[in-house]
């Protein structure tokens, strides 16, 4: 039987520049599905997932997923990621900010 766990990586965070979640240790999981939700108006946001062997040095792994201006939620699937994950959100600015919620659903 597989273990399933959902974790909140960012809760209603107001962003106005590039944003990265804190490192999340997920080495026990074999797959993750990250959900990025936007509350209210927001610009097109570019989403990605970075991976790390140690939670310090990062490599972009999944990227260029767009949460378009008219959408409220996007998903980012990832497998074969090692131990550490973090989520990147780009596209917000002082002129066009965003408020996001980020959840990771892990299975392994």
BAFI-3210 file (N, C-alpha, C; in Angstrom, 3 decimals, decimal comma, padded with zeros to 6 digits):
// residues 108
n [1|2|3|4|5|6|7|8|9|10|11|12|13|14|15|16|17|18|19|20|21|22|23|24|25|26|27|28|29|30|31|32|33|34|35|36|37|38|39|40|41|42|43|44|45|46|47|48|49|50|51|52|53|54|55|56|57|58|59|60|61|62|63|64|65|66|67|68|69|70|71|72|73|74|75|76|77|78|79|80|81|82|83|84|85|86|87|88|89|90|91|92|93|94|95|96|97|98|99|100|101|102|103|104|105|106|107|108]
n.u [000,835|000,560|001,917|000,374|000,618|-000,217|001,090|001,302|003,023|003,175|001,132|-001,296|000,497|001,697|003,082|005,512|007,625|010,179|009,630|010,421|009,669|010,336|012,865|011,764|011,725|011,447|012,190|011,227|009,080|007,816|006,653|005,334|002,745|002,268|000,294|-000,556|-002,226|-003,920|-005,099|-007,547|-006,913|-004,170|-000,990|000,137|001,708|004,771|005,615|007,581|009,613|012,293|015,096|017,186|020,193|020,864|019,383|020,455|021,980|020,642|018,806|016,995|014,143|011,509|009,763|008,461|005,684|002,589|000,509|-002,112|-003,393|-006,217|-006,771|-007,140|-005,845|-003,105|-001,299|001,643|003,347|005,810|008,427|011,111|012,990|014,867|015,779|015,111|012,818|011,634|009,416|009,043|007,934|007,358|006,915|005,243|004,942|005,672|003,810|001,932|000,950|000,659|-001,225|-000,580|-001,249|000,319|000,457|001,739|001,208|002,170|003,346|004,221]
n.v [-001,179|002,200|005,267|008,372|011,850|015,205|018,414|021,801|024,197|026,897|029,416|031,503|033,537|036,708|037,903|039,820|039,679|037,418|034,210|031,626|028,581|027,401|024,866|021,486|018,391|015,368|012,775|010,194|009,823|008,685|010,067|013,312|015,730|018,945|021,664|024,862|027,624|030,644|033,553|035,930|038,721|038,388|038,364|036,565|033,710|032,041|028,802|026,409|023,557|022,959|020,845|019,233|017,839|018,282|020,338|022,822|023,480|024,027|022,709|023,477|021,589|020,960|023,112|026,207|026,063|027,522|029,559|031,013|034,373|034,386|032,045|029,957|027,835|025,541|022,561|020,663|017,944|015,600|013,187|010,981|012,593|012,705|013,918|016,560|019,233|022,282|024,960|027,202|030,482|032,828|036,081|037,869|041,294|044,569|046,233|044,428|042,289|039,045|036,586|033,554|030,046|027,064|023,643|020,398|017,202|014,135|010,865|007,545]
n.w [000,000|-000,850|000,474|000,994|001,031|001,682|001,521|002,584|000,909|000,489|001,738|000,782|-000,057|-000,748|-003,638|-005,425|-007,085|-008,291|-006,876|-004,586|-003,004|000,343|000,819|000,436|001,895|000,357|-000,162|000,344|-001,301|-004,471|-006,453|-007,212|-007,166|-007,794|-006,872|-007,870|-006,871|-007,607|-006,059|-006,672|-008,951|-011,227|-012,953|-015,933|-014,778|-014,496|-013,814|-011,994|-011,021|-008,895|-008,205|-005,735|-004,363|-001,752|-000,583|-000,803|-003,136|-006,322|-009,140|-012,049|-012,864|-013,809|-015,856|-017,223|-017,143|-017,413|-015,491|-016,476|-016,858|-016,656|-015,318|-012,361|-011,158|-011,458|-012,361|-011,593|-012,463|-011,225|-011,283|-010,212|-008,608|-006,567|-003,384|-002,412|-003,013|-004,523|-005,316|-007,999|-008,818|-011,198|-012,697|-011,421|-010,314|-008,878|-009,999|-010,963|-008,952|-007,254|-005,409|-003,942|-003,399|-002,573|-002,931|-002,276|-003,338|-002,395|-003,184|-002,458]
ca.u [000,000|001,348|001,673|000,018|000,685|-000,330|001,720|001,182|004,349|002,975|-000,284|-001,759|001,677|001,631|004,377|005,653|008,844|010,407|009,371|010,774|009,268|011,413|013,129|010,881|012,332|010,429|012,910|010,469|008,025|008,231|006,063|004,693|001,890|002,231|-000,804|-000,357|-003,486|-003,826|-006,309|-007,744|-006,265|-002,729|-000,464|000,571|002,772|005,556|005,816|008,574|010,084|013,738|015,487|018,474|020,659|021,159|018,562|021,239|022,300|019,404|018,723|015,616|013,788|010,281|009,546|007,671|004,256|001,993|-000,791|-002,502|-004,084|-007,616|-006,898|-006,939|-005,054|-002,298|-000,640|002,979|003,733|007,243|008,920|012,578|013,486|015,836|015,335|014,619|012,045|011,091|008,573|009,346|006,851|007,888|005,976|004,594|005,724|005,026|002,667|000,961|001,301|-000,172|-001,304|-000,592|-001,250|001,043|000,332|002,407|000,625|003,280|002,923|005,357]
ca.v [000,000|003,420|006,372|009,620|012,966|016,530|019,433|023,184|024,798|028,355|029,676|032,868|034,390|037,839|038,010|040,912|039,408|035,970|033,566|030,213|028,053|026,819|023,481|020,480|017,067|014,436|011,619|008,951|009,741|008,343|011,051|014,472|016,563|020,249|022,527|026,288|028,344|032,101|034,197|037,271|039,010|038,116|038,276|035,216|033,267|030,912|027,900|025,371|022,805|022,772|019,692|019,418|016,685|018,649|021,450|024,055|023,704|023,705|022,551|023,508|020,268|021,110|024,549|026,793|025,807|028,841|029,797|032,201|035,455|034,054|030,759|030,024|026,709|024,766|021,413|020,342|016,592|015,296|011,909|010,862|013,895|012,674|014,151|017,903|019,950|023,609|025,435|028,567|031,250|034,056|036,851|038,919|042,525|045,575|046,742|043,348|041,246|037,838|035,881|032,148|028,913|025,971|022,362|019,254|015,895|013,188|009,469|006,641]
ca.w [000,000|-000,946|001,389|000,318|001,968|001,073|002,347|002,131|000,759|000,592|002,001|000,531|-000,073|-001,680|-004,315|-006,390|-007,845|-008,346|-005,589|-004,430|-001,710|001,127|000,421|001,012|001,831|-000,129|-000,694|000,518|-002,318|-005,831|-007,365|-006,590|-007,996|-007,143|-007,293|-007,604|-006,999|-007,483|-005,548|-007,223|-010,239|-011,265|-014,314|-016,303|-013,891|-014,979|-012,690|-012,195|-009,865|-008,813|-007,398|-005,085|-003,600|-000,374|-000,134|-000,898|-004,549|-007,039|-010,591|-012,547|-013,397|-014,588|-015,959|-018,303|-017,028|-017,227|-014,864|-017,235|-016,162|-016,422|-014,628|-010,921|-010,646|-012,408|-011,739|-012,091|-012,034|-011,282|-010,750|-010,255|-008,183|-005,470|-002,013|-002,104|-004,032|-004,240|-006,415|-008,422|-009,425|-011,781|-013,507|-010,632|-010,175|-008,029|-010,759|-011,178|-007,987|-007,182|-004,129|-004,329|-002,483|-003,228|-002,233|-002,889|-003,037|-002,573|-003,130|-002,573]
c.u [000,884|000,957|001,378|-000,002|000,583|000,228|001,501|002,582|004,301|001,488|-000,570|-000,618|001,513|003,020|004,363|007,002|009,009|010,271|009,798|010,277|010,511|011,655|012,199|011,506|011,272|011,041|012,170|009,465|008,604|007,642|005,436|003,835|001,721|001,086|-000,461|-001,687|-003,212|-005,168|-006,398|-007,021|-004,758|-002,272|-000,264|001,762|003,454|005,965|006,877|008,871|011,594|014,002|016,884|018,895|020,783|020,302|019,264|021,502|021,151|019,597|017,264|015,291|012,559|010,019|008,653|006,226|003,622|000,649|-001,252|-003,369|-005,530|-007,842|-006,635|-006,072|-004,305|-001,658|000,704|003,327|005,250|007,500|010,449|013,250|014,482|015,189|014,662|013,927|011,802|010,358|008,950|008,123|007,456|006,787|005,262|005,527|005,017|003,758|001,547|001,287|000,362|-000,187|-001,487|-000,677|-000,573|000,964|001,134|001,715|001,670|002,777|004,156|005,192]
c.v [001,249|004,433|007,618|010,723|014,271|017,557|020,811|023,781|026,319|028,602|031,159|033,880|035,462|037,982|039,166|040,858|037,892|035,378|032,109|029,758|027,633|025,392|022,520|019,106|016,029|013,155|010,298|008,739|009,367|009,296|012,181|015,175|017,872|021,055|023,961|026,971|029,834|032,624|035,596|037,463|038,798|038,128|036,806|034,867|032,047|030,075|026,866|024,644|022,659|021,565|019,932|018,132|016,983|019,784|022,792|024,432|023,176|023,599|022,689|022,168|020,328|022,601|024,920|026,332|027,144|028,748|031,115|033,141|035,106|032,764|030,913|028,887|026,027|023,619|021,179|018,944|016,408|013,918|011,937|012,167|013,850|012,991|015,501|018,542|021,384|024,066|026,880|029,191|032,570|034,766|037,950|040,119|043,460|046,092|045,703|042,175|040,040|037,331|034,402|031,211|027,778|024,729|021,308|017,990|014,852|011,761|008,582|005,395]
c.w [000,000|000,130|000,572|001,364|001,188|002,037|001,733|002,086|000,838|000,754|001,848|000,585|-001,145|-002,314|-005,319|-007,104|-007,921|-006,949|-005,653|-003,062|-000,938|000,643|001,155|000,810|001,496|-000,683|-000,577|-000,617|-003,682|-006,866|-006,562|-007,632|-007,231|-007,746|-006,913|-007,891|-006,833|-006,993|-006,138|-008,548|-010,116|-012,719|-014,700|-015,416|-014,494|-013,773|-013,015|-010,909|-009,994|-007,929|-006,839|-004,379|-002,103|000,184|-000,200|-002,353|-005,399|-008,535|-011,006|-013,197|-014,290|-014,658|-017,111|-018,317|-016,680|-016,525|-015,466|-016,416|-015,813|-015,662|-013,137|-010,369|-011,787|-011,637|-012,401|-011,589|-012,130|-010,675|-010,841|-009,838|-007,031|-004,136|-001,780|-003,296|-003,572|-005,486|-006,714|-009,088|-009,909|-012,565|-012,746|-010,506|-009,203|-008,690|-010,906|-010,248|-008,063|-005,747|-004,457|-003,124|-003,232|-002,344|-003,004|-002,402|-003,400|-002,385|-003,258|-001,759]
res [x|x|x|x|x|x|x|x|x|x|x|x|x|x|x|x|x|x|x|x|x|x|x|x|x|x|x|x|x|x|x|x|x|x|x|x|x|x|x|x|x|x|x|x|x|x|x|x|x|x|x|x|x|x|x|x|x|x|x|x|x|x|x|x|x|x|x|x|x|x|x|x|x|x|x|x|x|x|x|x|x|x|x|x|x|x|x|x|x|x|x|x|x|x|x|x|x|x|x|x|x|x|x|x|x|x|x|x]
***
